[in-house]
Amino acid sequence: MHTKNQWLLAAVLAVLLVVATWYCVAVWQATPMPLYGNIILAVAAIFILVSGCGLIALMFYSRRKGYDEPARSNRTPRE
């Protein structure tokens, strides 16, 4: 029963991917975008990619240096 549900989920996700791709292509080809729009889109995509990679690199750096460890204290708690 478990594999039948997995196949059903995969089929539904594949259909959603095809529909979303078809819609994106239809909208993209509906009206042409001017050159400055393509330039702005490309710059924004590059900026998002660089900032995302930078944040992931900071996450790995933080984890490796131990900054993500829980806080510890040598003091005894007050009652």
MIDRENDO-456388 format. One line per field, with one value per residue (C-alpha): residue in three letters; chain; x, y, z. Coordinates in Angstrom, 3 decimals. Example, Ala and Ser with C-alpha at 12.3 -4.5 7.8 and 13.67 -1.06 7.14 Angstrom:
# residues 2
rest: c(ALA SER)
kette: c(A A)
u: c(12.300 13.670)
v: c(-4.500 -1.060)
w: c(7.800 7.140)
***
This chain:
# residues 79
rest: c(MET HIS THR LYS ASN GLN TRP LEU LEU ALA ALA VAL LEU ALA VAL LEU LEU VAL VAL ALA THR TRP TYR CYS VAL ALA VAL TRP GLN ALA THR PRO MET PRO LEU TYR GLY ASN ILE ILE LEU ALA VAL ALA ALA ILE PHE ILE LEU VAL SER GLY CYS GLY LEU ILE ALA LEU MET PHE TYR SER ARG ARG LYS GLY TYR ASP GLU PRO ALA ARG SER ASN ARG THR PRO ARG GLU)
kette: c(A A A A A A A A A A A A A A A A A A A A A A A A A A A A A A A A A A A A A A A A A A A A A A A A A A A A A A A A A A A A A A A A A A A A A A A A A A A A A A A)
u: c(0.000 2.904 4.340 0.923 0.659 4.180 3.381 0.172 2.037 4.732 2.081 0.263 3.524 4.529 1.168 1.571 5.077 3.826 0.924 3.168 5.735 3.038 1.610 5.027 5.859 2.431 2.819 6.442 5.486 2.291 3.869 7.489 9.474 11.667 15.441 15.726 13.227 15.387 18.467 16.712 15.452 18.948 20.546 17.890 18.356 22.133 21.703 19.331 21.661 24.723 22.924 21.453 24.853 26.384 23.785 24.286 28.064 27.566 25.365 28.066 30.761 28.671 27.998 31.653 32.875 30.397 28.269 25.115 25.708 23.217 24.211 25.791 26.465 28.513 26.194 23.642 20.014 18.283 15.371)
v: c(0.000 2.316 2.119 2.749 6.025 6.986 6.348 8.357 11.246 11.123 11.148 14.126 16.053 15.239 16.527 19.717 20.194 19.798 22.212 24.804 24.525 24.890 27.958 29.594 29.055 30.387 33.539 34.031 33.953 36.014 39.466 40.204 41.915 44.879 44.553 46.518 44.132 41.150 42.907 43.704 40.112 38.712 41.026 40.120 36.388 36.693 38.729 36.152 33.301 35.022 36.020 32.522 30.883 33.364 32.615 28.881 29.359 31.374 28.607 25.987 28.295 28.960 25.271 24.322 26.994 25.890 29.035 26.924 25.066 25.691 28.265 26.905 28.544 27.560 29.489 27.686 28.631 30.872 29.481)
w: c(0.000 0.758 -2.779 -4.362 -2.435 -3.491 -7.152 -6.855 -5.230 -7.918 -10.659 -9.125 -8.730 -12.322 -13.601 -11.552 -12.971 -16.545 -15.983 -14.307 -17.115 -19.769 -18.019 -17.659 -21.324 -22.380 -20.275 -21.354 -25.037 -24.699 -24.755 -25.541 -22.822 -23.739 -23.535 -20.284 -18.693 -19.624 -18.243 -14.950 -14.723 -15.344 -12.754 -10.189 -10.843 -10.447 -7.244 -5.769 -6.716 -5.193 -2.000 -1.593 -2.064 0.372 3.025 2.623 2.880 6.089 7.449 6.836 8.264 11.372 11.900 11.502 13.933 16.605 16.654 16.428 19.671 22.488 25.101 28.274 31.582 34.620 36.933 39.013 38.343 40.898 42.803)
***
